[in-house]
Structures are given as structure tokens and as C-alpha cells.
């Protein structure tokens, strides 16, 4: 992972692992940042989708997919009415804060890293199925 980001201190191995696990594309980043920007709010999924238009092109199914991943990883909580809220924690708050800062200050670099990490994960996964000679 370090090779894709060089020695850039903004893109530590730990932050890149967070991106690879939780933020697999720019739409996911925008969704997570929407939740993070209003941490006290419990969002209905439909309202969250509406909040993202026109910056992201996520279907309700896409949003539910990311929310399930993040709920499993304790980034979001879900209430009895299926509303979601960002769940603050020492384990991921610094990464989401870095994500928010880089999204504003260095979006092109951030987007390139997100997609490079996703592509490297796909290659690693595919390599696991190659026959060894």
C-alpha cells in the first residue's frame, strides 16, 4: 500500500487500509462525509440519498450496501426505525477527519488513491486464484 502513496504523510498505511476497507469509491466517501458532517442526526436512508444529489449517483441499494458494511464495522449505528447515524469512535474518527480534510484540500490525489487501492485489492484477490506453476 505504501508504494501507491509514496512517502506522503497524509496517506499513511493505516489510513490507506481504512480507505481500502470502508471507502472503495468516491460516492462512498461522499456518503460517509455526509453522515460525519451531521453526527447528531439520525438519517432516513431516503433523506440521505436526497442529501447526496447531485454530488453522488448512489441508488438506495448502493447506500444500503455501504451502510451495512459500516454498521458491521461500527462506523454507523441503526435505530429501530432503520435510521442511521455516524458512530464516533477513537478507532475511526481520525481517519474520517483525514478523509474530510483531504476531500477539501486534495480531492484529486484522494480520488486517485481510493481507486488505486481498490484496483490493487482486486488484483490481489484475482492473484489468489491464479494457478502456481
C-alpha positions as CSV (number, residue, x, y, z in Angstrom):
1,X,0.0,0.0,0.0
2,X,2.8,2.4,0.8
3,X,4.1,2.1,-2.7
4,X,0.9,3.6,-4.2
5,X,1.2,6.7,-2.0
6,X,5.0,7.0,-1.6
7,X,6.1,8.9,1.5
8,X,3.0,11.2,1.7
9,X,2.3,11.6,5.4
10,X,-1.4,12.2,4.7
11,X,-1.7,8.7,3.2
12,X,-0.3,6.5,6.0
13,X,-0.6,2.7,5.7
14,X,-3.2,2.8,8.4
15,X,-5.3,5.4,6.6
16,X,-5.0,3.5,3.3
17,X,-6.2,0.3,5.0
18,X,-9.2,2.3,6.2
19,X,-9.9,3.5,2.7
20,X,-9.5,0.1,1.2
21,X,-11.9,-1.4,3.7
22,X,-14.5,1.3,4.1
23,X,-14.2,3.8,1.2
24,X,-14.0,1.9,-2.0
25,X,-15.1,4.8,-4.3
26,X,-15.8,8.5,-4.3
27,X,-19.5,8.0,-3.8
28,X,-18.8,6.1,-0.6
29,X,-16.6,8.9,0.5
30,X,-19.3,11.4,-0.1
31,X,-21.9,9.3,1.8
32,X,-19.6,8.8,4.8
33,X,-18.7,12.5,4.9
34,X,-22.4,13.4,4.8
35,X,-23.0,11.3,7.9
36,X,-19.9,12.6,9.5
37,X,-20.8,16.3,8.9
38,X,-24.0,16.0,10.9
39,X,-23.0,13.4,13.5
40,X,-26.0,14.1,15.8
41,X,-28.6,13.4,13.1
42,X,-30.4,10.2,12.6
43,X,-30.9,9.8,8.9
44,X,-33.7,8.0,7.0
45,X,-32.0,6.4,4.0
46,X,-34.2,8.2,1.6
47,X,-33.2,11.6,3.2
48,X,-29.5,10.6,3.0
49,X,-29.9,9.8,-0.7
50,X,-31.5,13.1,-1.3
51,X,-28.7,14.9,0.6
52,X,-26.2,13.5,-1.8
53,X,-27.8,14.6,-5.1
54,X,-26.3,15.9,-7.3
55,X,-22.7,15.2,-6.0
56,X,-23.1,11.4,-5.9
57,X,-25.0,9.0,-8.0
58,X,-25.9,6.4,-5.4
59,X,-29.0,4.3,-5.6
60,X,-30.8,3.5,-2.4
61,X,-29.5,-0.1,-2.8
62,X,-25.9,1.3,-3.0
63,X,-26.5,3.4,0.1
64,X,-27.8,0.4,2.0
65,X,-24.8,-1.7,0.9
66,X,-22.3,0.9,2.3
67,X,-24.4,1.3,5.5
68,X,-24.4,-2.4,6.1
69,X,-20.6,-2.5,5.7
70,X,-20.2,0.5,8.0
71,X,-22.7,-0.8,10.5
72,X,-20.7,-4.1,10.7
73,X,-17.5,-2.1,11.2
74,X,-19.1,0.2,13.8
75,X,-18.9,3.3,11.8
76,X,-22.7,3.8,11.8
77,X,-25.5,2.8,14.2
78,X,-29.0,2.0,13.2
79,X,-32.1,2.6,15.2
80,X,-35.4,0.7,15.4
81,X,-36.8,2.8,12.6
82,X,-33.8,1.8,10.4
83,X,-32.4,5.4,10.5
84,X,-28.7,5.6,10.6
85,X,-26.2,7.9,12.4
86,X,-22.4,8.2,12.3
87,X,-21.0,6.5,15.3
88,X,-18.0,8.3,16.8
89,X,-15.1,6.1,17.9
90,X,-11.3,6.6,18.5
91,X,-10.6,3.8,16.1
92,X,-12.0,5.5,13.0
93,X,-12.7,9.2,13.8
94,X,-9.1,10.3,12.9
95,X,-9.4,8.5,9.6
96,X,-12.7,10.1,8.8
97,X,-11.4,13.5,9.8
98,X,-8.4,13.0,7.5
99,X,-10.8,11.9,4.7
100,X,-12.8,15.1,5.2
101,X,-9.7,17.3,5.1
102,X,-8.2,15.6,2.1
103,X,-11.6,15.7,0.3
104,X,-11.5,19.5,0.6
105,X,-7.7,20.1,0.2
106,X,-6.5,17.4,-2.1
107,X,-9.5,15.8,-3.8
108,X,-7.7,14.6,-7.0
109,X,-5.0,12.9,-5.0
110,X,-7.5,11.4,-2.6
111,X,-9.7,10.0,-5.5
112,X,-6.6,8.6,-7.3
113,X,-5.5,6.8,-4.1
114,X,-9.1,5.4,-3.4
115,X,-9.2,3.9,-6.9
116,X,-5.6,2.7,-6.8
117,X,-6.3,0.9,-3.5
118,X,-9.5,-0.6,-4.9
119,X,-7.7,-1.8,-8.0
120,X,-4.8,-3.3,-6.0
121,X,-7.3,-5.2,-3.8
122,X,-8.9,-6.5,-7.0
123,X,-5.6,-7.6,-8.4
124,X,-4.6,-9.2,-5.1
125,X,-7.9,-11.1,-4.9
126,X,-7.5,-12.2,-8.6
127,X,-3.9,-13.3,-8.0
128,X,-5.1,-15.6,-5.2
129,X,-6.9,-17.6,-7.8
130,X,-4.0,-17.9,-10.3
131,X,-2.5,-21.3,-10.7
132,X,1.0,-21.5,-9.4
133,X,3.4,-23.2,-11.8
